[in-house]
Amino acid sequence: MKQALLIIDAQQALIEGGAGERPVYRKENLIEQINLVIGKAQTADAAILFVRDTDVAEGQGTGFQIHPGIQVPKEAPIFNKQATNAFYGTGLLEHVKEEGFTHLVIMGCETQHCIDTAVRTATVQGMDVTLVADGHSTAGSDVLTAEQIIQHHNQILHGHYNVDHFSVVRQAAEDLFKPTHDTYR
C-alpha cells in the first residue's frame, strides 16, 4: 500500500490570522501536530504533499507560504488551488493516481471547508482516508465555535464511506501510517 500525508492550507496568514481574519483555533497545537505527523510520515516512507490556497494573502508574500513553524521537507511537492476542493484543477488528483496512493492522511485548515471536501473527494476517488482529529483547525464561524466545528467534523467524518473506500478519524499520537480501515470491512 502506498501512502501520503496531505497537508492542506497550512499557510502563515491563514493560521495566524490577519487582514481582519481570526487565527485558527489552537494554532500552536496544530503546528505541533503537523510536525509530529510529518516525522511519522518520513519514518513510514510515506510521501508528504502540501496544498496552498491562492486566496490566502492574495497568493503572494510570506502570508501565502506554508507557516514557518512547519518543517516542510525539501522534496515535498506543493500544489496551489483556487477552489475549496484541493483536487480540483491542481494536478493533485493526477499526481496521487500516478503515484498509486491508496491511503491519505489528511491535516490542515479549514475544517468545514477544505478539509471536509478533501476527505469526501478522496474517498470518492478510490482512497481510504485517515483524518487526524487533532490535526485540523478553523477560525470558527458566526454560528459555531471552532471547537464545535472540529468536534462535529471528527464525528461525521469517522466512518464516512463511499461503498469501497471510507474515512476514519484518529489522533496524531496514533500510528497513522498503519491504517485500520481493513478491520472495519
Protein Blocks (a to p, Z undefined) as FASTA:
>chain_A
ZZddddehiafklmnopehiacdehkllmmmmmmmmmmmmmmnopacdddddfkggnhpa
jklpccfkbccdfklccdddfbfblkgonlmmmmmmmnopabdcdedddfklmmmmmmmm
mmmnopacdddfklcccebjfkbcfklmmmmmmmmmgopaehjaccddddfklcfklcfk
lmmZZ
